[in-house]
Amino acid sequence: MKNGTLTRIFLFLILSSFEHASGDERITLTALNSAERVSQDQKVNGAKTVKISSARNEVESFQVVVSAPTENINVTKVDISDLTGPDGSKIEKENVKLFREEYVRVRLSSPRAELPPGLYPDPLVPFINPVTNESIEPLNQSRARWGESVTTSGYDMYAVPFEVFKGQNQALWVDVHVPMNVPAGTYSGALTVQARGGISKNIDITVTVWNFTLPDGPTHRNHFGSFGNEARCFNIERNSDRFKQIEMRYCQAMSEHRINPPIPSYLLPQVNDDGSLEIIPERHTALKEFITKLHVTDFEIPRARFARLPSSTLRSDYKTISPENRTKAQRYYREFYKYLQDNGWEKGAYLYMLDEPNLRENYEQVLVLGQLVHEAVPQIRCLVVEQTYPQDSSWPDIDPAVDIWCPLWSFIDRESINDKIAHGDEVWSYTALVQRAPSYHPQYQTVKNFDTPYWHIDRPLTMYRVPTWINYQYDITGLLYWSTVTTVIEPWYNPAFAHPRHYNGGGFLFYPGVPCGIDGPVISMRLKNLRDGMEDYEYFAILEKLTDKKTVKKLVDTIAPNWWNFSKDPDEFLAAREKIAQQILNLKQADKY
């Protein structure tokens, strides 16, 4: 009996020693979902294991917070296993991307900010440079002997190693891409964090793969600006070969987040001085590859350079297009639309005709431009960034010229939107700055003090996920954002668009990869949540095909009844998403019998 007791004590001591060596007391790993955010010194409330669910051809994300409760730790390696599922099938680790969350400063609050100034995790520094497919090495300077020149290697921003001080956190971001060909079922694996001093700890991962598949490209239409501004960040000429390479990497990043990338101008047909198009074979081949590879579903027709009206309405000819230029412009639109038809791209085509016509004269210009386009090609859908009711009832009615209306979120009015849709028009929506409803809103007295989900760093991440839910409620089929790479004060240290107040992260969803040695973008957590919202919309579309729009809206209503009343709780989004998924699965199963 004594020997048995001594043996148990001995085993207990060995296990206790091993437990300490494995880092159980010196490191903790906590799982969070993709819409949560944790600061460096915040108490972490999360799960001890990772549990996520996904359709096929979807990217589902989670976070693992590395905390140091008892002493400083220095993390040297993070690894993830293959995820093993039914009958030995796998989601291989090559389908998983790891990032370290970098912290950026919010020095001055955005207008009506919900969260205080401070440090916010937002840029996601990749463990592997997506351009070189190699690890990003830390910055190092050395010299062979004193007095000789310094040799510099590595970069200022990198994923590992990193230090976590006692009582602080460092969050990791994980993207799991579920391939199209994996069987439905439960997949398991683990993420391992190693630190100096023999510290090593795992967190278990379970991925439930649902038996349905998302399409390659976005169902929800969208327009998110261009990347010309990035030439300044990388200190290069806009039309240089290097800029074209970087621009293409930004386009790839948009595609990976279910957003239509802007089509580079050098891939489009050449426009001759008479308005005709010249189809250059090399360009055309590259354009087809771009559209196929990046799953482009919308095609913005560039505006005809011959039909540009004066920007100043003080001029007497502010709405005049010469007969010669009118002929050239109409020839251009006819040939461009035929080019799209010949290649099967016309369905998602649209012309971004005018942005925010805020004067009577601008309304008159919309009518002139719309008439020119529709006379040339009645099928071209003309988009104007304007609400679905007039700014002033005495101004002319621009309805004949507009096919796609795009109101600011706070300007949205359900009744007039329904009226436009009933008459064959389409409605998109957009956000900019921090704007409430205008005095000419049909329901102004009701909504004047309400706030929509503004897009800034110092707001909950759910603000980026919810707009597609609300759009679905209103039968709004597209989402527009004015920029993802606008000029900010300091991209990595004070990413604020000043106008003149700070709009933290406004018009800025990508960080330039310069400090990481990446000739391309670094993704933000906010863009990841926007991607989640775009993927949610795919669930809506799939369920609608199996049932009807009313059924889907009933589920969406639990999260987002309207633009001024919506959930900010990440768990509620995930619960509603799972209900939609279960309905899809039940209906697909019933359809088999």
C-alpha positions as CSV (number, residue, x, y, z in Angstrom):
1,M,0.0,0.0,0.0
2,K,2.8,2.3,0.9
3,N,4.6,1.5,-2.4
4,G,1.4,2.3,-4.3
5,T,1.0,5.6,-2.5
6,L,4.7,6.6,-3.1
7,T,4.3,5.6,-6.8
8,R,1.2,7.9,-7.2
9,I,3.1,10.8,-5.4
10,F,6.1,10.2,-7.7
11,L,3.9,10.2,-10.8
12,F,2.1,13.3,-9.6
13,L,5.4,15.2,-9.1
14,I,6.6,14.1,-12.6
15,L,3.4,15.2,-14.2
16,S,3.4,18.5,-12.3
17,S,6.9,19.1,-13.5
18,F,6.0,18.3,-17.1
19,E,3.0,20.5,-16.9
20,H,5.1,23.4,-15.8
21,A,7.7,22.7,-18.5
22,S,4.9,22.6,-21.2
23,G,4.0,26.1,-20.2
24,D,0.6,25.5,-18.7
25,E,1.2,28.1,-16.0
26,R,3.2,30.5,-18.0
27,I,1.1,30.8,-21.1
28,T,-2.6,30.6,-21.9
29,L,-4.4,30.3,-25.3
30,T,-7.9,31.6,-25.7
31,A,-10.2,31.3,-28.7
32,L,-12.2,34.2,-30.0
33,N,-14.4,34.5,-33.1
34,S,-13.6,36.8,-36.0
35,A,-15.7,39.8,-34.8
36,E,-14.2,40.2,-31.4
37,R,-11.3,42.4,-30.5
38,V,-8.9,42.2,-27.5
39,S,-6.5,44.9,-26.4
40,Q,-3.0,44.2,-25.1
41,D,-3.9,44.5,-21.4
42,Q,-7.5,43.4,-21.4
43,K,-8.9,40.4,-19.6
44,V,-9.7,37.8,-22.2
45,N,-13.1,36.0,-22.1
46,G,-13.2,33.2,-24.6
47,A,-13.1,29.5,-25.1
48,K,-10.4,27.0,-24.4
49,T,-10.9,25.3,-27.8
50,V,-11.7,26.5,-31.3
51,K,-15.0,25.5,-32.8
52,I,-16.0,27.0,-36.2
53,S,-18.4,26.0,-39.0
54,S,-18.1,26.7,-42.7
55,A,-19.6,25.9,-46.0
56,R,-17.3,24.6,-48.7
57,N,-15.4,27.3,-50.7
58,E,-15.7,29.6,-47.7
59,V,-13.0,31.2,-45.5
60,E,-13.9,31.1,-41.9
61,S,-11.7,32.8,-39.3
62,F,-10.9,32.6,-35.7
63,Q,-8.5,34.2,-33.2
64,V,-6.2,32.7,-30.7
65,V,-5.1,35.1,-27.9
66,V,-1.7,34.3,-26.4
67,S,-1.5,35.6,-22.8
68,A,1.3,35.6,-20.3
69,P,-0.2,35.4,-16.8
70,T,2.9,34.9,-14.7
71,E,6.0,36.1,-16.5
72,N,7.2,37.6,-19.8
73,I,7.4,35.1,-22.6
74,N,9.0,35.2,-26.0
75,V,7.1,33.2,-28.7
76,T,9.4,31.7,-31.3
77,K,7.1,29.6,-33.4
78,V,3.4,29.1,-34.2
79,D,2.3,26.1,-36.2
80,I,-1.0,24.5,-37.2
81,S,-1.7,20.8,-38.1
82,D,-3.7,19.4,-40.9
83,L,-7.3,19.2,-40.0
84,T,-8.4,15.6,-40.3
85,G,-12.0,14.7,-41.0
86,P,-14.3,11.8,-42.1
87,D,-12.6,8.7,-43.5
88,G,-9.1,10.2,-43.3
89,S,-10.0,13.2,-45.5
90,K,-8.1,16.4,-44.7
91,I,-8.2,20.2,-44.9
92,E,-4.5,20.4,-45.3
93,K,-2.5,23.1,-43.5
94,E,-1.7,24.8,-46.8
95,N,-5.4,25.9,-46.7
96,V,-4.8,27.7,-43.4
97,K,-3.1,31.2,-43.1
98,L,-1.7,32.6,-39.9
99,F,-1.3,36.2,-39.0
100,R,-0.1,38.2,-36.0
101,E,-2.4,41.1,-35.1
102,E,-0.5,44.4,-35.1
103,Y,-1.8,47.3,-33.0
104,V,-2.4,50.8,-34.5
105,R,-3.0,54.0,-32.6
106,V,-6.3,55.9,-32.5
107,R,-5.1,59.2,-31.3
108,L,-8.3,61.3,-31.8
109,S,-11.7,59.7,-31.9
110,S,-13.8,59.5,-35.0
111,P,-16.9,61.6,-34.8
112,R,-19.6,59.8,-32.7
113,A,-17.1,57.0,-31.9
114,E,-18.4,54.2,-29.7
115,L,-14.9,53.2,-28.5
116,P,-12.2,55.3,-26.9
117,P,-8.8,56.4,-28.2
118,G,-6.0,53.9,-27.7
119,L,-4.3,51.0,-29.4
120,Y,-6.4,48.7,-31.6
121,P,-5.5,45.4,-33.3
122,D,-6.2,45.8,-37.0
123,P,-3.4,45.1,-39.5
124,L,-2.8,41.4,-39.9
125,V,0.9,40.7,-40.4
126,P,1.2,37.3,-42.3
127,F,3.6,34.6,-41.1
128,I,4.4,34.0,-44.7
129,N,5.1,36.8,-47.2
130,P,2.5,36.1,-49.9
131,V,4.8,37.4,-52.6
132,T,7.9,35.4,-51.8
133,N,6.3,32.5,-49.9
134,E,9.0,32.9,-47.3
135,S,8.9,33.9,-43.6
136,I,9.3,37.6,-42.8
137,E,12.5,37.9,-41.0
138,P,12.9,40.4,-38.1
139,L,15.0,43.5,-38.8
140,N,18.7,43.0,-38.0
141,Q,21.7,45.2,-38.4
142,S,25.3,43.9,-38.0
143,R,28.9,44.6,-39.0
144,A,31.8,42.3,-39.2
145,R,34.0,44.6,-37.1
146,W,33.8,48.1,-35.7
147,G,34.1,50.8,-38.3
148,E,32.9,48.8,-41.2
149,S,29.6,49.4,-43.0
150,V,26.4,48.1,-41.4
151,T,24.6,45.2,-43.1
152,T,20.8,45.3,-42.7
153,S,18.4,42.4,-43.2
154,G,14.8,41.7,-42.4
155,Y,11.9,44.1,-41.8
156,D,10.4,46.2,-39.1
157,M,7.1,44.4,-39.1
158,Y,7.0,40.6,-38.8
159,A,4.9,37.8,-37.3
160,V,7.4,35.9,-35.2
161,P,9.2,36.0,-32.8
162,F,7.1,38.2,-30.5
163,E,7.2,39.0,-26.9
164,V,4.2,39.0,-24.5
165,F,4.8,40.8,-21.2
166,K,3.4,39.5,-18.0
167,G,-0.3,40.3,-17.8
168,Q,-0.6,41.1,-21.5
169,N,-1.9,39.6,-24.7
170,Q,-1.0,39.1,-28.3
171,A,-3.7,37.9,-30.6
172,L,-3.2,35.7,-33.6
173,W,-5.6,35.5,-36.6
174,V,-6.3,32.3,-38.5
175,D,-8.0,31.9,-41.8
176,V,-9.3,28.5,-42.7
177,H,-10.2,28.0,-46.4
178,V,-12.5,25.0,-46.8
179,P,-11.8,23.6,-50.3
180,M,-14.7,22.7,-52.7
181,N,-13.9,19.0,-52.8
182,V,-13.8,18.0,-49.1
183,P,-16.5,15.9,-47.7
184,A,-19.0,17.4,-45.2
185,G,-18.3,16.5,-41.6
186,T,-16.1,17.3,-38.6
187,Y,-12.4,18.1,-39.0
188,S,-10.0,18.3,-36.1
189,G,-6.5,19.5,-35.5
190,A,-4.5,21.8,-33.2
191,L,-2.6,25.1,-33.2
192,T,0.7,25.0,-31.3
193,V,2.5,28.0,-29.8
194,Q,6.2,27.5,-28.7
195,A,8.2,30.0,-26.6
196,R,11.7,30.2,-25.2
197,G,12.3,28.2,-22.0
198,G,10.7,25.0,-23.3
199,I,7.2,26.5,-23.3
200,S,4.8,24.8,-25.7
201,K,1.0,24.8,-25.7
202,N,-1.7,23.5,-28.0
203,I,-5.3,24.7,-28.6
204,D,-7.6,22.1,-30.2
205,I,-9.5,23.1,-33.3
206,T,-12.8,21.7,-34.6
207,V,-14.1,22.7,-38.0
208,T,-17.6,21.5,-39.0
209,V,-18.0,21.5,-42.8
210,W,-21.6,22.0,-44.0
211,N,-22.8,20.1,-47.0
212,F,-23.2,23.1,-49.4
213,T,-20.9,25.2,-51.4
214,L,-20.5,28.9,-51.9
215,P,-19.9,30.3,-55.5
216,D,-16.5,31.5,-56.5
217,G,-17.4,35.2,-57.0
218,P,-19.6,37.6,-55.0
219,T,-23.4,37.4,-55.5
220,H,-23.8,40.8,-53.8
221,R,-22.7,43.4,-56.3
222,N,-20.0,45.9,-55.2
223,H,-17.6,48.7,-56.1
224,F,-14.7,49.6,-53.8
225,G,-12.6,52.1,-55.7
226,S,-9.1,51.8,-57.3
227,F,-5.5,51.5,-56.1
228,G,-3.7,54.4,-57.8
229,N,-3.1,56.1,-54.5
230,E,-0.7,53.2,-53.5
231,A,2.0,54.5,-55.8
232,R,2.8,57.1,-53.2
233,C,3.0,54.5,-50.4
234,F,5.5,52.4,-52.4
235,N,7.3,55.4,-53.8
236,I,6.9,54.3,-57.4
237,E,5.4,55.7,-60.6
238,R,1.8,54.9,-61.3
239,N,2.3,53.4,-64.7
240,S,5.5,51.5,-63.9
241,D,5.8,47.7,-64.2
242,R,6.3,47.4,-60.5
243,F,3.1,49.4,-59.8
244,K,1.2,47.1,-62.1
245,Q,2.5,44.1,-60.1
246,I,1.5,45.7,-56.8
247,E,-1.9,46.7,-58.2
248,M,-2.5,43.2,-59.3
249,R,-1.7,41.9,-55.7
250,Y,-4.3,44.4,-54.3
251,C,-6.8,43.1,-56.9
252,Q,-6.0,39.5,-55.8
253,A,-6.6,40.5,-52.2
254,M,-10.0,42.0,-53.0
255,S,-11.0,38.9,-54.8
256,E,-9.9,36.7,-51.9
257,H,-12.3,38.7,-49.7
258,R,-15.3,38.4,-52.1
259,I,-15.0,41.9,-53.4
260,N,-14.8,42.7,-57.2
261,P,-11.4,44.2,-57.9
262,P,-11.2,47.2,-60.2
263,I,-10.2,46.2,-63.7
264,P,-6.8,47.8,-64.6
265,S,-7.1,50.2,-67.5
266,Y,-4.2,48.6,-69.3
267,L,-6.3,45.4,-69.8
268,L,-9.2,47.2,-71.5
269,P,-9.6,47.8,-75.2
270,Q,-7.8,50.8,-76.6
271,V,-10.1,53.8,-77.3
272,N,-9.4,55.5,-80.6
273,D,-9.9,59.3,-81.2
274,D,-13.1,58.7,-83.1
275,G,-14.7,56.7,-80.2
276,S,-14.1,53.3,-81.8
277,L,-12.4,50.4,-79.9
278,E,-9.3,48.6,-80.9
279,I,-9.2,45.1,-79.4
280,I,-5.6,44.3,-78.7
281,P,-5.2,40.5,-78.5
282,E,-2.6,40.5,-75.7
283,R,-4.8,42.8,-73.6
284,H,-7.9,40.8,-74.3
285,T,-6.3,37.5,-73.3
286,A,-5.0,39.1,-70.1
287,L,-8.4,40.5,-69.3
288,K,-10.1,37.2,-69.7
289,E,-7.6,35.6,-67.4
290,F,-8.1,38.4,-64.9
291,I,-11.9,38.0,-64.9
292,T,-11.7,34.2,-64.6
293,K,-8.9,34.0,-62.1
294,L,-10.3,36.7,-59.8
295,H,-13.9,35.6,-60.1
296,V,-15.1,39.1,-61.3
297,T,-18.9,39.3,-61.4
298,D,-19.4,43.0,-62.1
299,F,-17.9,45.0,-64.9
300,E,-17.6,48.8,-64.6
301,I,-17.7,50.4,-68.1
302,P,-15.3,53.3,-68.0
303,R,-16.9,56.7,-68.7
304,A,-16.4,58.0,-72.3
305,R,-13.7,60.7,-72.3
306,F,-15.7,62.5,-75.0
307,A,-18.7,63.1,-72.8
308,R,-17.1,64.8,-69.8
309,L,-19.1,67.8,-68.6
310,P,-17.4,70.7,-66.9
311,S,-16.9,70.1,-63.2
312,S,-17.8,73.8,-62.6
313,T,-21.5,74.6,-63.0
314,L,-20.6,78.3,-63.1
315,R,-19.8,77.9,-66.8
316,S,-22.6,78.5,-69.3
317,D,-21.9,75.2,-71.1
318,Y,-22.0,73.1,-68.0
319,K,-24.4,70.6,-69.6
320,T,-23.4,70.9,-73.2
321,I,-21.7,68.1,-75.2
322,S,-20.7,69.1,-78.8
323,P,-22.4,67.1,-81.6
324,E,-18.9,65.7,-82.6
325,N,-18.2,64.5,-79.1
326,R,-21.7,63.1,-78.7
327,T,-21.2,61.0,-81.8
328,K,-17.8,59.8,-80.5
329,A,-19.2,59.0,-77.1
330,Q,-22.2,57.0,-78.4
331,R,-20.0,55.1,-80.7
332,Y,-17.7,54.2,-77.8
333,Y,-20.6,53.0,-75.6
334,R,-22.1,50.9,-78.5
335,E,-18.8,49.2,-79.2
336,F,-17.9,48.7,-75.6
337,Y,-21.2,47.1,-74.9
338,K,-20.9,44.8,-77.9
339,Y,-17.4,43.8,-76.7
340,L,-19.0,42.8,-73.4
341,Q,-21.8,40.9,-75.1
342,D,-19.3,39.1,-77.4
343,N,-17.5,37.8,-74.2
344,G,-20.6,37.1,-72.0
345,W,-19.7,40.0,-69.6
346,E,-22.7,42.3,-70.2
347,K,-24.9,40.9,-67.4
348,G,-22.9,42.5,-64.6
349,A,-22.0,45.6,-66.5
350,Y,-22.8,49.1,-65.3
351,L,-21.6,52.7,-65.9
352,Y,-20.7,54.8,-62.8
353,M,-22.2,57.9,-64.3
354,L,-21.9,60.6,-61.6
355,D,-21.0,60.9,-58.0
356,E,-23.2,62.8,-55.5
357,P,-25.1,65.3,-57.7
358,N,-25.7,67.9,-55.0
359,L,-26.9,70.8,-57.1
360,R,-29.8,71.4,-59.4
361,E,-27.2,71.8,-62.2
362,N,-25.8,68.4,-61.3
363,Y,-29.3,66.9,-61.7
364,E,-29.5,68.5,-65.1
365,Q,-26.1,67.0,-66.0
366,V,-27.3,63.5,-65.0
367,L,-30.2,63.9,-67.4
368,V,-27.9,64.9,-70.3
369,L,-25.5,62.1,-69.7
370,G,-28.2,59.5,-69.1
371,Q,-29.9,60.4,-72.3
372,L,-26.7,60.1,-74.3
373,V,-25.9,56.7,-72.9
374,H,-29.4,55.3,-73.2
375,E,-29.8,56.5,-76.8
376,A,-26.6,54.7,-77.7
377,V,-27.3,51.5,-75.7
378,P,-30.6,51.2,-73.7
379,Q,-29.3,48.1,-71.9
380,I,-26.4,49.9,-70.1
381,R,-27.3,50.3,-66.5
382,C,-26.3,53.8,-65.3
383,L,-25.3,54.2,-61.6
384,V,-25.6,57.5,-59.8
385,V,-24.6,57.9,-56.2
386,E,-27.8,59.5,-55.0
387,Q,-30.7,58.8,-52.8
388,T,-34.0,57.5,-54.2
389,Y,-35.9,60.8,-53.5
390,P,-34.9,64.3,-54.7
391,Q,-32.8,66.7,-52.7
392,D,-35.2,69.4,-53.7
393,S,-38.7,68.9,-55.1
394,S,-38.2,71.8,-57.5
395,W,-35.3,70.1,-59.2
396,P,-35.8,68.0,-62.3
397,D,-36.7,64.3,-62.0
398,I,-33.5,62.3,-62.8
399,D,-35.4,58.9,-62.8
400,P,-35.3,58.5,-66.6
401,A,-31.4,58.7,-66.5
402,V,-30.8,56.4,-63.5
403,D,-30.9,52.7,-63.4
404,I,-28.9,52.0,-60.3
405,W,-29.5,54.3,-57.3
406,C,-26.9,54.4,-54.5
407,P,-28.0,56.2,-51.4
408,L,-25.8,56.8,-48.3
409,W,-26.9,54.5,-45.5
410,S,-28.4,57.3,-43.4
411,F,-30.2,58.7,-46.4
412,I,-32.1,55.4,-47.1
413,D,-35.9,55.5,-47.2
414,R,-37.6,52.1,-47.6
415,E,-40.8,53.4,-49.4
416,S,-39.0,55.3,-52.2
417,I,-36.5,52.3,-52.6
418,N,-39.5,50.0,-53.0
419,D,-40.9,52.3,-55.6
420,K,-37.7,52.4,-57.7
421,I,-37.3,48.7,-57.5
422,A,-41.0,48.2,-58.5
423,H,-40.3,50.3,-61.6
424,G,-37.3,48.1,-62.7
425,D,-34.5,50.0,-61.1
426,E,-31.8,48.6,-58.9
427,V,-30.5,50.0,-55.6
428,W,-27.1,49.8,-54.0
429,S,-25.9,51.5,-50.9
430,Y,-22.7,53.2,-49.6
431,T,-21.1,54.8,-46.6
432,A,-18.7,57.7,-46.1
433,L,-17.6,59.8,-43.1
434,V,-20.2,60.0,-40.4
435,Q,-23.4,61.4,-41.8
436,R,-26.9,61.3,-40.4
437,A,-30.2,61.7,-42.3
438,P,-30.6,64.9,-44.2
439,S,-33.4,67.4,-43.5
440,Y,-35.0,66.4,-46.8
441,H,-35.3,62.7,-45.8
442,P,-39.0,61.7,-46.1
443,Q,-38.9,60.4,-42.4
444,Y,-36.5,63.0,-41.1
445,Q,-38.2,63.6,-37.8
446,T,-38.1,59.9,-37.0
447,V,-34.6,59.1,-38.0
448,K,-32.7,62.4,-37.6
449,N,-30.9,61.3,-34.5
450,F,-30.2,57.7,-35.4
451,D,-26.8,56.3,-36.4
452,T,-26.0,53.7,-39.1
453,P,-23.1,51.3,-38.9
454,Y,-20.3,53.7,-39.7
455,W,-17.0,52.2,-40.8
456,H,-14.0,53.2,-38.6
457,I,-11.4,51.4,-36.4
458,D,-12.9,52.8,-33.2
459,R,-16.2,51.0,-33.6
460,P,-17.2,47.3,-33.2
461,L,-16.0,45.0,-35.9
462,T,-19.6,43.9,-36.5
463,M,-20.2,47.3,-38.2
464,Y,-18.4,45.8,-41.2
465,R,-20.4,42.6,-41.2
466,V,-23.9,43.9,-40.8
467,P,-24.4,46.1,-44.0
468,T,-25.1,43.1,-46.3
469,W,-27.7,41.8,-43.8
470,I,-29.5,45.2,-43.9
471,N,-29.1,45.5,-47.7
472,Y,-30.9,42.2,-48.0
473,Q,-33.8,43.5,-45.9
474,Y,-34.3,46.4,-48.3
475,D,-33.7,44.4,-51.5
476,I,-30.6,46.4,-52.0
477,T,-28.3,44.4,-54.3
478,G,-25.0,46.2,-54.2
479,L,-22.5,47.8,-51.9
480,L,-20.2,50.8,-52.7
481,Y,-17.3,52.2,-50.8
482,W,-15.4,55.3,-52.0
483,S,-11.9,54.0,-51.3
484,T,-9.9,51.3,-49.6
485,V,-6.5,53.0,-49.9
486,T,-7.1,56.7,-49.2
487,T,-4.3,58.9,-48.0
488,V,-4.0,58.8,-44.2
489,I,-1.7,60.6,-41.7
490,E,0.6,57.6,-41.1
491,P,-0.7,54.2,-42.4
492,W,0.8,52.0,-39.7
493,Y,0.9,54.5,-36.8
494,N,-2.0,56.9,-37.2
495,P,-4.3,55.6,-40.0
496,A,-6.7,58.5,-39.9
497,F,-8.3,60.3,-42.8
498,A,-8.4,63.9,-41.7
499,H,-11.3,66.0,-43.1
500,P,-10.5,68.0,-40.9
501,R,-11.4,65.7,-38.0
502,H,-10.0,62.2,-37.7
503,Y,-11.9,59.4,-39.4
504,N,-9.9,56.4,-38.2
505,G,-9.6,53.9,-41.0
506,G,-12.2,55.7,-43.1
507,G,-11.6,54.8,-46.7
508,F,-8.7,52.7,-45.7
509,L,-9.0,48.9,-45.5
510,F,-5.5,47.9,-46.7
511,Y,-2.2,48.7,-45.1
512,P,0.8,49.0,-47.5
513,G,3.1,46.1,-47.0
514,V,6.3,48.2,-47.1
515,P,7.4,47.7,-43.4
516,C,6.9,43.9,-43.8
517,G,8.9,43.7,-47.1
518,I,5.7,42.9,-49.0
519,D,5.2,44.4,-52.4
520,G,1.4,44.4,-51.9
521,P,-1.2,44.9,-49.2
522,V,-1.6,43.8,-45.6
523,I,-5.2,43.0,-44.8
524,S,-7.1,44.6,-41.9
525,M,-9.4,42.8,-39.5
526,R,-12.1,45.1,-40.7
527,L,-11.8,43.8,-44.2
528,K,-12.0,40.2,-42.9
529,N,-15.3,41.1,-41.3
530,L,-16.6,42.7,-44.4
531,R,-15.7,39.4,-46.2
532,D,-17.7,37.5,-43.6
533,G,-20.7,39.8,-44.4
534,M,-20.3,39.1,-48.1
535,E,-20.2,35.3,-47.3
536,D,-23.3,35.7,-45.2
537,Y,-25.1,37.1,-48.2
538,E,-24.2,33.9,-50.1
539,Y,-26.1,32.0,-47.4
540,F,-29.1,34.3,-48.0
541,A,-29.0,33.7,-51.7
542,I,-28.7,29.9,-51.4
543,L,-31.6,29.7,-48.9
544,E,-33.7,32.0,-51.1
545,K,-33.4,29.7,-54.0
546,L,-34.5,26.8,-51.9
547,T,-37.4,28.7,-50.3
548,D,-38.3,32.3,-50.8
549,K,-37.2,35.8,-49.9
550,K,-39.8,36.2,-47.1
551,T,-38.3,33.1,-45.3
552,V,-34.8,34.5,-45.5
553,K,-35.9,38.0,-44.4
554,K,-37.5,36.6,-41.3
555,L,-34.1,35.2,-40.2
556,V,-32.2,38.3,-41.2
557,D,-34.6,40.4,-39.2
558,T,-33.3,38.9,-36.0
559,I,-30.0,40.6,-36.6
560,A,-30.8,43.7,-38.7
561,P,-34.4,45.0,-39.0
562,N,-33.3,48.3,-40.6
563,W,-30.4,50.8,-40.9
564,W,-30.8,52.2,-37.4
565,N,-31.5,49.0,-35.5
566,F,-29.0,46.2,-35.7
567,S,-27.1,43.8,-33.6
568,K,-23.5,44.4,-32.4
569,D,-23.1,41.0,-30.7
570,P,-20.8,38.6,-32.7
571,D,-22.4,35.6,-31.1
572,E,-25.8,36.7,-32.4
573,F,-24.5,36.8,-36.0
574,L,-23.0,33.4,-35.7
575,A,-26.2,31.9,-34.2
576,A,-28.3,33.4,-37.0
577,R,-25.9,32.2,-39.6
578,E,-26.0,28.7,-38.2
579,K,-29.9,28.7,-38.3
580,I,-29.7,29.7,-42.0
581,A,-27.2,27.0,-42.7
582,Q,-29.3,24.4,-40.9
583,Q,-32.4,25.4,-43.0
584,I,-30.3,25.0,-46.1
585,L,-29.1,21.6,-45.0
586,N,-32.6,20.4,-44.1
587,L,-34.0,21.5,-47.4
588,K,-31.2,19.9,-49.4
589,Q,-31.7,16.7,-47.4
590,A,-35.5,16.7,-48.0
591,D,-34.9,17.3,-51.7
592,K,-33.2,14.0,-51.9
593,Y,-36.3,12.0,-51.0
